[in-house]
Amino acid sequence: MRSGIHPEYHKVIYLDTSTSDEWVGYSTIIGDERKMVEGEELPVVRLDISAKSHPFWTGQARTVDAEGRIDRFKRRYNRKS
């Protein structure tokens, strides 16, 4: 492998925003937010969906609407029952 072309691989803390679960892993992503974990300051990587919140793994249907798309769709195509 050529040296100097690969991104740095380091510890991060993943945060599932839909369930508030956290775990430490490794990634090349660097987040702006940082959090202390076991005496070590780690960058936080926020996830909308992970294995802990994905409907396939949990067996529960869940609507994740971080940007308001569902509400906007309902307003635009509001149909009377």
N, C-alpha and C positions, 0 to 999 in steps of 0.2 A: 504494500500500500504506500501511496505517496504521503509524505508528511506535510502537515499544515493545511490540508484541504478539508478535513473532517471537523464537524462542530464538536464543541466540548460536551461531554456526557457527564452529568452530575446528579446529585440527589435533589429531589423536589418533593413537595407534599401536594397530593391531588385532593381536591375538594369537590365532591358531587353536590352541586347547588340545589338539586331537587330533593335530596335526602339528608344533606349536611354530613355525610360520611366523609372521613378523612383517612388517607393512608400515605405512607412514604414509599416512593419508587424512584426510578431513574429516568431522565429524559434529557433531550437537547434543548427543550423549550425553557426560556428564562422569563418568569413573570415579574411584574413590577412590585407586586405585593410580597411581603416576607412574613414568616411566622416562626417563632421559636418552638422547636420540637426536640426534647431530650437534650437541652443545652446547646443545640445547633440551630443557627438561623438558616431557614430554607426558603426558596422561592415557592409561591403558591400558584398552582395551575388549576383553574376553575373549569369544571366539566358540566355540561348540561345533562348528559346521560352517561351512566357507567353500567357495569354489570350488576351493581347493587340497585339500580333504578330502572333498568331496561325491561320492558314488558315481557320479552322472551324468557328472561331469567327469573323474573319475579312471579310471572303468571297473572299479573294484574295489569289491566289497561290503565294508562295514565296519560294525561294531556299535559305536555310541557309547552308553554307558550311564553317564551322569554321576550318576544318582540311585539306581542299584541296582535299577531296575525289572525288568530281565531276570532277575536272581538271585532276586528276590522271586517272580516269576511261576513260575520253575522249582521253587522250594521249595513253592509253593502247589499246583501242578498236576503234581507229580512222578509220572510214569508209568513203570512198569517196561517195559523193552523185551522 
